[in-house]
Amino acid sequence: MSDQAAISFVPLDPPTDGIVALFAEEGPKLTPIAKTIDKSSKGLLSRAAEISGFKGKKDSAIDLIAPSGLKFPRLVLIGMDKPSSYREEDWLNLGGSVRAQFTGREGDTVHIVLDAGPRVASPEDVANFALGAQLRGYKFQKYKSKAKKKNGAAENDRSLKRIVIHCADPKAAIKAFVSARALANGVTIARDLVNEPANVLGPAEFAHQTKALTKLGVKVEILNEAALKKLGMNALLAVGQGSDRPSHAVIMQWKGATGDPVVIVGKGVTFDTGGISLKPAAGMEDMKGDMAGAACVVGLMHELAERKAKVNVVGIIGLVENMPGGGAQRPGDVVTSMSGQTIEVLNTDAEGRMVLGDCLWYGQEKFKPQAIVNLATLTGAVMVALGKEYAGLFSNNDELSQRLTVAGDITGERLWRLPLGPKYDKMIDSKVADMKNTGGKWGGSISAAQFLQRFIKDGTPWAHLDIAGTAMSSVDSDINRSWGSGFGVRLLDRFLRDHYENTEGIEVARRR
C-alpha cells in the first residue's frame, strides 16, 4: 500500500498556520472564510483574482506563495463553479483535483476549508471529498530505489503528511469517512495487485495474499490443482497447463447478513502470453494486468469486511498463468468444463472466458446466488467499441443491468450495455464440441459474453462486465494517476449497498 497523508476533520474555523486551500464559487464569489482571510489581508485574494482573470470556474486556481500580510507559506484559491449542483462524483473529483495541488514541498500539512457558501458541504460530501483526495494520493513506488535514510526517515522527505479538512460538522464527517476510508483501502488493494509485476505475483502468490482477509472475518478457501481436478474444473486448468506455476481458485465469503448471497466472480490471469496463440511482443508487458477482475473482487471483499457491511457476498477468483510451455493446450483441443459442456479451443488467447466459465458454474452450484456478476479484462474488442471511458455490460436481466448502470453513473465507474441474442450465440457453435471459445473477428466482446452465458443456469440473474479498457493502462482522471485503476470496487460497493444491503438505499438510487 502506498504512503498516504493522514486525514483529519476539524471545525469550520480559519486556519492559523500551514499550507491553506480556500474556495470560490463562480463569479468569483469567495466562500465565507475566504472572505474573512481576504479582508485580513487587505483584499489580497480579490486583487489576485482580478489581475489573473480568475472567475471561480472548476479546475482553475490562484496559487500564492508567501502571500503578503498572511502567515501561510502558501495559499491556493480554488474554483468550484456551483457547488449547490454537485453530486457525489463532483465532490469526489474535487477532492482529487485539490489533492493534486499539494506535494508537501512548502510544508507537510495542508488545511482545506470546505465552506461551500450558502450550501455548506454535508458530512457525506466531506467524506467523498476526502475519499477523492486519498485516491488521488495513491502512488505505486514499491520498486523505486529508496533515498538514503537517516534516523529511520528518508533524507529530504518533503512529502505531504497531513490533510486537515475544516468542515461544518467534523464529528459527522469522521463517522461518514469510516465507509469512505474502507473504500479507499479496497481500491488501493486492487490497484496494488494490478500494478505488481507477474514475476512477483503468480497464481500461488495471489492466492496467498487473500489469506489476509481472514483477519477481517472473511472465510477464505484456496483450491489447489488437485481440488480443481476433483471438481472437474478442466476449462480453468487447461488455460494454466502450459505454465510451471500451478493454477488456483479462491472462494471468499463475507456473511454480514442472512439469505442467499450475491456472487462476484473475477478473472485472474496473472500473466497472459496468449499461450500457443502467442500475442505480439509489443505491449505484452501490459498482460500483467489481466487479473484486474480478480483484484477488484479481493479489494471489494476487503472493503465490505472492513466496514462490516450487512450483506451476504461470495467472491470467487480463478488464478492461472497462460504460457506457451510444452504442456500448453493447443488450438483444436477439446476440453470438458465443470458444467459438462465441451469446448473446442480455437484460440488459446481466448482463455479468460474458460476460467470464468468454470468459476461461474461453481458459484451457482455451491451457493445458489440471488444474482451473479463477473468482471474480466476479457476482450480488446470492447475497447474498440467503447474506448476507455466505459466498461462493457452484458446481462440476461434488465433489472440487474439497470442497477449496475445506476451505480456506475453515481460513482463515475460507468457501464454501457451491449446486446446479447440468439444470432450472436450461434457464432460460437462448434462442429466437434458444444461450443468453441471464439466467435471470430466480428463482435468479439459479444461472442465472449455469449460464451459466458452458456454457463449461467436458467433463472439466475447474471451480468458480465468487460473491464479491459478501464481497469489497466487506465486514463488519467482527477482521482487516479495509477496504471491500475482499481475499477469496479466503488461501483460494486454502491450496487450492493443500494440493492442488497438495505431497502432504503434502493429508493435513493432510483430517485437519482
Phi and psi in degrees as a GROMACS rama.xvg file:
@    title "Ramachandran Plot"
@    xaxis  label "Phi"
@    yaxis  label "Psi"
@TYPE xy
-72.1598  154.076  SER-2
-66.6006  135.926  ASP-3
-127.232  147.579  GLN-4
-68.9991  138.551  ALA-5
-71.9129  137.814  ALA-6
-109.899  132.806  ILE-7
-134.906  163.064  SER-8
-126.583  133.25  PHE-9
-133.917  167.042  VAL-10
-61.0921  164.125  PRO-11
-81.9651  71.049  LEU-12
-118.017  153.88  ASP-13
-62.2101  136.632  PRO-14
-65.4838  155.578  PRO-15
-114.072  -13.2583  THR-16
-156.427  -178.417  ASP-17
76.3684  179.335  GLY-18
-73.0011  143.408  ILE-19
-128.919  136.355  VAL-20
-115.827  124.042  ALA-21
-119.081  169.708  LEU-22
-130.642  155.28  PHE-23
-138.915  137.741  ALA-24
-84.4855  176.279  GLU-25
-56.0509  135.499  GLU-26
151.902  -71.3382  GLY-27
-86.0548  144.471  PRO-28
-118.765  108.099  LYS-29
-66.7873  141.428  LEU-30
-70.148  164.701  THR-31
-53.9258  -46.7143  PRO-32
-72.3594  -33.6657  ILE-33
-61.1948  -38.3226  ALA-34
-62.9445  -42.3727  LYS-35
-60.2737  -45.4195  THR-36
-70.7234  -34.2686  ILE-37
-61.8658  -41.8223  ASP-38
-66.4131  -42.5245  LYS-39
-68.5942  -21.7142  SER-40
-100.202  15.0467  SER-41
60.4254  42.8457  LYS-42
82.1914  20.5441  GLY-43
-59.2204  -45.1133  LEU-44
-68.0481  -42.59  LEU-45
-62.095  -42.3522  SER-46
-66.615  -41.5888  ARG-47
-63.1449  -38.9037  ALA-48
-65.7911  -42.1288  ALA-49
-65.7832  -44.8309  GLU-50
-66.0976  -39.8357  ILE-51
-86.9609  -9.96267  SER-52
77.1773  20.6554  GLY-53
-68.4119  127.203  PHE-54
-117.243  9.33358  LYS-55
79.1528  15.5066  GLY-56
-72.5993  152.068  LYS-57
-60.936  144.666  LYS-58
69.5561  18.5759  ASP-59
-119.821  153.01  SER-60
-158.146  156.05  ALA-61
-114.34  127.511  ILE-62
-112.832  115.17  ASP-63
-113.067  117.406  LEU-64
-94.6725  129.472  ILE-65
46.9846  58.8764  ALA-66
-61.2219  135.319  PRO-67
-62.8174  133.772  SER-68
83.7269  1.4632  GLY-69
-126.186  155.139  LEU-70
-88.2219  -4.32612  LYS-71
-77.545  138.354  PHE-72
-68.671  -24.9033  PRO-73
-156.524  139.537  ARG-74
-133.134  131.179  LEU-75
-120.474  125.016  VAL-76
-101.525  121.211  LEU-77
-115.499  135.069  ILE-78
-78.9893  144.13  GLY-79
-122.672  -4.08555  MET-80
60.7241  -117.03  ASP-81
-122.176  90.5005  LYS-82
-62.5748  -19.1894  PRO-83
-64.7424  -19.3323  SER-84
-101.664  5.26342  SER-85
-66.0287  141.644  TYR-86
-107.876  -179.502  ARG-87
-53.2489  -46.541  GLU-88
-63.2953  -34.0819  GLU-89
-65.0718  -42.5183  ASP-90
-65.1471  -39.2406  TRP-91
-60.3684  -49.2434  LEU-92
-67.2383  -35.2367  ASN-93
-62.1972  -43.3933  LEU-94
-59.0873  -40.5772  GLY-95
-67.1346  -43.831  GLY-96
-68.525  -35.2102  SER-97
-68.4552  -42.9704  VAL-98
-58.0102  -34.1682  ARG-99
-66.6993  -17.4654  ALA-100
-73.5618  -16.9031  GLN-101
-124.441  125.813  PHE-102
-108.348  -18.0277  THR-103
98.0791  0.0903924  GLY-104
-63.9255  -35.185  ARG-105
-90.9467  -3.97284  GLU-106
161.346  157.697  GLY-107
-92.7664  1.37487  ASP-108
-129.587  133.814  THR-109
-121.47  135.414  VAL-110
-103.805  119.881  HIS-111
-111.15  119.935  ILE-112
-100.301  102.348  VAL-113
-94.6256  77.5359  LEU-114
-119.699  84.1808  ASP-115
-78.0838  61.5592  ALA-116
56.6775  -140.891  GLY-117
-59.9778  -29.5453  PRO-118
-102.291  88.6644  ARG-119
-67.4025  135.707  VAL-120
-56.7944  131.66  ALA-121
-71.8001  164.286  SER-122
-55.9243  -38.1693  PRO-123
-67.432  -37.7379  GLU-124
-62.9905  -44.8994  ASP-125
-61.6552  -42.6665  VAL-126
-63.452  -40.5847  ALA-127
-66.4952  -38.3453  ASN-128
-58.9297  -46.8118  PHE-129
-64.7288  -37.8275  ALA-130
-61.7769  -44.6643  LEU-131
-59.3793  -40.1484  GLY-132
-63.1371  -42.4717  ALA-133
-65.7981  -43.3065  GLN-134
-63.8725  -39.0418  LEU-135
-69.7043  -28.6427  ARG-136
-75.2694  -8.82888  GLY-137
-65.077  135.091  TYR-138
-140.868  137.697  LYS-139
-100.974  99.5125  PHE-140
-125.543  23.8843  GLN-141
-56.8754  -33.9153  LYS-142
-105.661  14.3219  TYR-143
-81.6818  134.708  LYS-144
-62.2731  132.665  SER-145
-76.8812  147.638  LYS-146
-68.2163  156.02  ALA-147
-57.4006  141.319  LYS-148
-105  146.998  LYS-149
-133.701  121.499  LYS-150
56.3164  38.2306  ASN-151
82.0656  -2.05078  GLY-152
-125.057  146.554  ALA-153
-65.0532  136.534  ALA-154
-64.8251  145.75  GLU-155
56.3125  32.4364  ASN-156
-74.8767  106.706  ASP-157
-120.812  33.7787  ARG-158
-79.0858  161.155  SER-159
-72.3437  126.844  LEU-160
-105.873  -31.9553  LYS-161
-136.842  137.114  ARG-162
-118.613  116.293  ILE-163
-106.791  116.518  VAL-164
-102.41  117.677  ILE-165
-87.861  122.74  HIS-166
-147.134  168.548  CYS-167
-68.1824  -35.0383  ALA-168
-136.719  79.3796  ASP-169
-60.9819  -34.3822  PRO-170
-63.7061  -43.9048  LYS-171
-68.6994  -35.2093  ALA-172
-65.1682  -40.7741  ALA-173
-59.9166  -42.9637  ILE-174
-64.9003  -43.9885  LYS-175
-67.1207  -28.0262  ALA-176
-76.6417  -13.4771  PHE-177
-57.9709  -48.837  VAL-178
-69.2075  -38.6699  SER-179
-63.8446  -39.8095  ALA-180
-65.356  -38.7376  ARG-181
-62.071  -40.7959  ALA-182
-61.9013  -44.9933  LEU-183
-59.459  -41.6133  ALA-184
-66.4846  -40.1059  ASN-185
-63.6816  -44.1107  GLY-186
-64.8789  -39.9502  VAL-187
-61.5578  -42.5723  THR-188
-61.3743  -45.2249  ILE-189
-62.3672  -43.1562  ALA-190
-63.0782  -45.0923  ARG-191
-58.2281  -44.4378  ASP-192
-63.2048  -44.531  LEU-193
-66.5496  -35.572  VAL-194
-77.2247  -18.3238  ASN-195
-63.24  139.647  GLU-196
-70.8079  153.396  PRO-197
-70.6336  -22.7233  ALA-198
-70.1608  -21.5903  ASN-199
-92.5293  -40.0986  VAL-200
-113.297  86.9849  LEU-201
-94.3235  -176.231  GLY-202
-55.907  -44.6747  PRO-203
-66.9726  -42.4921  ALA-204
-65.8426  -40.4313  GLU-205
-61.568  -48.4497  PHE-206
-58.3636  -41.132  ALA-207
-62.4136  -36.519  HIS-208
-64.7838  -25.2328  GLN-209
-69.6574  -17.41  THR-210
-61.9053  -25.1308  LYS-211
-61.0058  -23.2787  ALA-212
-66.3071  -22.9182  LEU-213
-62.7398  -27.9279  THR-214
-66.0916  -21.6322  LYS-215
-96.8369  -0.0929143  LEU-216
100.264  8.61694  GLY-217
-84.9524  132.602  VAL-218
-82.606  123.267  LYS-219
-119.587  127.365  VAL-220
-124.164  124.362  GLU-221
-106.911  124.095  ILE-222
-101.571  121.922  LEU-223
-87.4343  -175.956  ASN-224
-63.6339  -35.9031  GLU-225
-62.3445  -42.752  ALA-226
-67.0896  -38.2056  ALA-227
-66.3913  -39.6324  LEU-228
-63.6828  -41.2042  LYS-229
-62.6752  -35.7693  LYS-230
-77.2567  -14.0707  LEU-231
82.3567  24.6598  GLY-232
-83.9124  62.559  MET-233
-76.2989  -25.3671  ASN-234
-67.3841  -44.8984  ALA-235
-61.6261  -47.4431  LEU-236
-64.5315  -33.732  LEU-237
-61.2986  -35.6842  ALA-238
-64.9925  -39.1438  VAL-239
-92.0548  1.58689  GLY-240
-73.9973  -12.1679  GLN-241
-88.0307  -3.66372  GLY-242
-101.119  147.729  SER-243
-73.6646  -13.2463  ASP-244
-96.5955  119.986  ARG-245
-66.925  148.934  PRO-246
-79.9468  155.869  SER-247
-143.304  162.822  HIS-248
-132.761  148.913  ALA-249
-128.288  133.679  VAL-250
-115.073  121.738  ILE-251
-118.591  126.168  MET-252
-120.599  121.903  GLN-253
-113.397  110.563  TRP-254
-108.157  79.6813  LYS-255
-91.2059  1.26847  GLY-256
-156.99  167.825  ALA-257
-89.8908  176.474  THR-258
93.182  175.536  GLY-259
-65.9765  143.335  ASP-260
-82.7688  166.499  PRO-261
-94.3614  130.629  VAL-262
-104.263  130.245  VAL-263
-116.933  124.139  ILE-264
-116.263  137.032  VAL-265
-128.182  138.421  GLY-266
-76.7019  129.027  LYS-267
-127.377  64.2973  GLY-268
-85.9054  102.318  VAL-269
-68.6605  -24.8262  THR-270
-155.152  138.63  PHE-271
-125.262  99.9855  ASP-272
-79.3908  -14.0775  THR-273
95.533  -10.4767  GLY-274
70.5488  -146.022  GLY-275
-59.1936  -33.8237  ILE-276
-82.5952  67.7635  SER-277
-62.2784  136.244  LEU-278
-70.4021  158.914  LYS-279
-62.0891  150.276  PRO-280
-65.1744  -38.6433  ALA-281
-63.078  120.555  ALA-282
85.0202  -0.722473  GLY-283
-64.2903  -23.665  MET-284
-58.8138  -26.2519  GLU-285
-66.4119  -16.2664  ASP-286
-73.4352  1.10797  MET-287
-66.7151  -19.859  LYS-288
-93.0115  10.2028  GLY-289
-76.7702  12.0764  ASP-290
-115.739  21.4516  MET-291
-65.6848  -29.7482  ALA-292
-63.5614  -45.5411  GLY-293
-64.4082  -39.2417  ALA-294
-60.8591  -40.8718  ALA-295
-61.439  -42.9052  CYS-296
-62.2454  -42.6329  VAL-297
-64.8022  -45.0142  VAL-298
-60.823  -40.0184  GLY-299
-64.4921  -45.2025  LEU-300
-63.1027  -38.5396  MET-301
-62.1632  -46.7332  HIS-302
-61.822  -45.1392  GLU-303
-62.0976  -42.9949  LEU-304
-70.4693  -38.7256  ALA-305
-62.712  -40.158  GLU-306
-93.3375  6.04782  ARG-307
53.9243  52.3335  LYS-308
-63.045  136.383  ALA-309
-86.5703  71.2037  LYS-310
-153.718  149.716  VAL-311
-104.31  110.784  ASN-312
-132.114  137.885  VAL-313
-116.482  127.486  VAL-314
-106.518  131.727  GLY-315
-127.59  129.615  ILE-316
-130.019  136.545  ILE-317
-102.982  123.119  GLY-318
-116.025  116.564  LEU-319
-143.637  162.36  VAL-320
-120.645  128.065  GLU-321
-99.0025  101.245  ASN-322
-124.324  153.516  MET-323
-91.9235  52.0442  PRO-324
-78.5149  178.727  GLY-325
-62.873  -24.9289  GLY-326
-98.3871  9.60773  GLY-327
-67.1135  150.728  ALA-328
-64.3086  152.058  GLN-329
-113.158  151.169  ARG-330
-57.5327  130.842  PRO-331
103.256  -14.6842  GLY-332
-64.5711  153.616  ASP-333
-120.072  127.548  VAL-334
-120.869  140.774  VAL-335
-99.2468  118.631  THR-336
-78.858  172.941  SER-337
-59.9005  -30.6821  MET-338
-73.6962  -10.7152  SER-339
93.2422  -13.7436  GLY-340
-73.8943  144.125  GLN-341
-99.9661  146.871  THR-342
-125.763  125.231  ILE-343
-89.0579  121.551  GLU-344
-86.7545  104.858  VAL-345
-90.2652  -31.6881  LEU-346
-140.562  117.762  ASN-347
-72.9066  -7.91432  THR-348
-87.3565  -2.0087  ASP-349
-98.6969  61.7992  ALA-350
-98.4014  -31.0595  GLU-351
-61.8876  -36.3256  GLY-352
-65.2421  -29.742  ARG-353
-71.5123  -40.4093  MET-354
-62.0446  -47.5579  VAL-355
-66.5254  -37.7691  LEU-356
-55.7351  -48.1712  GLY-357
-65.5632  -40.6484  ASP-358
-67.7614  -37.8552  CYS-359
-64.0205  -43.2186  LEU-360
-64.6441  -44.4167  TRP-361
-58.3407  -45.7027  TYR-362
-61.1357  -37.3243  GLY-363
-75.1074  -42.0435  GLN-364
-62.5202  -43.3363  GLU-365
-86.8327  -34.9918  LYS-366
-113.767  -11.1729  PHE-367
46.9973  59.6623  LYS-368
-69.9676  153.168  PRO-369
-77.9504  -18.9033  GLN-370
-161.716  153.369  ALA-371
-136.342  131.995  ILE-372
-127.507  134.811  VAL-373
-121.784  150.633  ASN-374
-124.673  140.605  LEU-375
-160.955  140.497  ALA-376
-79.7355  77.151  THR-377
-91.5934  -42.2534  LEU-378
-140.281  143.33  THR-379
-69.5697  -23.7688  GLY-380
-61.4402  -30.7226  ALA-381
-68.1706  -28.2801  VAL-382
-73.7179  -33.2072  MET-383
-62.5944  -38.4407  VAL-384
-77.2223  -43.841  ALA-385
-119.289  -4.62727  LEU-386
68.242  -146.374  GLY-387
-114.598  13.0577  LYS-388
-93.9903  -29.545  GLU-389
-125.53  147.332  TYR-390
-93.3047  150.238  ALA-391
-78.0688  138.378  GLY-392
-120.953  128.055  LEU-393
-128.402  138.275  PHE-394
-156.218  152.593  SER-395
-97.6106  8.09343  ASN-396
-141.823  118.213  ASN-397
-64.7445  -40.2034  ASP-398
-65.6674  -44.5024  GLU-399
-61.6754  -42.8129  LEU-400
-60.8278  -43.924  SER-401
-64.7943  -40.6773  GLN-402
-61.251  -43.4127  ARG-403
-67.6019  -39.7584  LEU-404
-63.4694  -43.7725  THR-405
-63.9284  -43.2325  VAL-406
-60.2466  -38.1272  ALA-407
-66.8458  -39.2921  GLY-408
-65.1613  -39.303  ASP-409
-68.2423  -43.3851  ILE-410
-86.5361  -16.5266  THR-411
87.8884  -0.22871  GLY-412
-96.1195  84.1233  GLU-413
-85.7549  149.341  ARG-414
-122.654  149.418  LEU-415
-129.876  122.336  TRP-416
-77.2341  132.565  ARG-417
-115.707  158.844  LEU-418
-80.2656  156.835  PRO-419
-126.043  158.65  LEU-420
175.224  162.584  GLY-421
-56.1889  -37.8878  PRO-422
-69.1307  -36.445  LYS-423
-67.1073  -37.3291  TYR-424
-63.937  -34.2682  ASP-425
-64.9185  -20.4475  LYS-426
-63.395  -22.8516  MET-427
-107.43  11.1538  ILE-428
-66.1139  141.031  ASP-429
-116.794  148.364  SER-430
-79.6605  -20.5907  LYS-431
-115.601  -9.37722  VAL-432
-144.515  -178.236  ALA-433
-67.5283  -32.088  ASP-434
-158.028  162.174  MET-435
-112.204  157.998  LYS-436
-89.5826  10.6674  ASN-437
-152.142  144.89  THR-438
-101.165  8.18454  GLY-439
100.665  -165.732  GLY-440
-71.0201  -38.7883  LYS-441
-94.5611  142.179  TRP-442
60.8219  41.8763  GLY-443
-60.6569  -38.1068  GLY-444
-71.6764  -29.767  SER-445
-73.7323  -45.8737  ILE-446
-64.8888  -31.2659  SER-447
-65.565  -41.2623  ALA-448
-66.6843  -37.1792  ALA-449
-62.5225  -36.7759  GLN-450
-59.3344  -47.9834  PHE-451
-62.1125  -39.4526  LEU-452
-61.702  -24.9278  GLN-453
-68.9101  -10.5071  ARG-454
-104.857  11.0114  PHE-455
-104.268  127.244  ILE-456
-73.909  150.216  LYS-457
-56.712  133.011  ASP-458
91.2483  -7.36536  GLY-459
-92.1303  115.56  THR-460
-63.3513  128.42  PRO-461
-139.764  144.639  TRP-462
-139.431  140.965  ALA-463
-116.869  127.322  HIS-464
-110.405  115.812  LEU-465
-93.0698  104.379  ASP-466
-105.484  22.9174  ILE-467
-58.1494  -33.3864  ALA-468
-89.2844  -12.438  GLY-469
-115.952  -15.4397  THR-470
-101.042  -22.8207  ALA-471
-138.824  156.278  MET-472
47.2045  44.0617  SER-473
-76.5335  154.893  SER-474
-73.5382  150.948  VAL-475
-67.3747  145.831  ASP-476
-144.686  178.542  SER-477
-61.8499  -28.1747  ASP-478
-111.879  5.78673  ILE-479
-150.074  130.204  ASN-480
-127.241  19.5399  ARG-481
-96.2837  147.816  SER-482
-61.4347  -43.4006  TRP-483
-95.5877  121.362  GLY-484
-87.0267  -20.015  SER-485
74.6555  23.0367  GLY-486
-57.6358  136.367  PHE-487
108.732  -26.7395  GLY-488
-64.8518  -50.2732  VAL-489
-68.6172  -39.8116  ARG-490
-57.632  -51.8312  LEU-491
-72.4922  -31.9124  LEU-492
-60.5889  -44.6626  ASP-493
-66.3223  -42.1045  ARG-494
-57.924  -46.7443  PHE-495
-70.5161  -41.6068  LEU-496
-61.6154  -41.0792  ARG-497
-80.2315  -29.4566  ASP-498
-121.895  -13.1738  HIS-499
-128.706  -14.2554  TYR-500
-96.2245  -31.736  GLU-501
-158.06  156.248  ASN-502
-84.3016  -28.0021  THR-503
-61.9135  -39.1921  GLU-504
-64.4983  -27.1848  GLY-505
-60.8426  -45.9932  ILE-506
-66.812  -36.044  GLU-507
-60.9718  -46.9006  VAL-508
-62.8435  -40.342  ALA-509
-66.6162  -37.1955  ARG-510
-66.5694  -31.3966  ARG-511
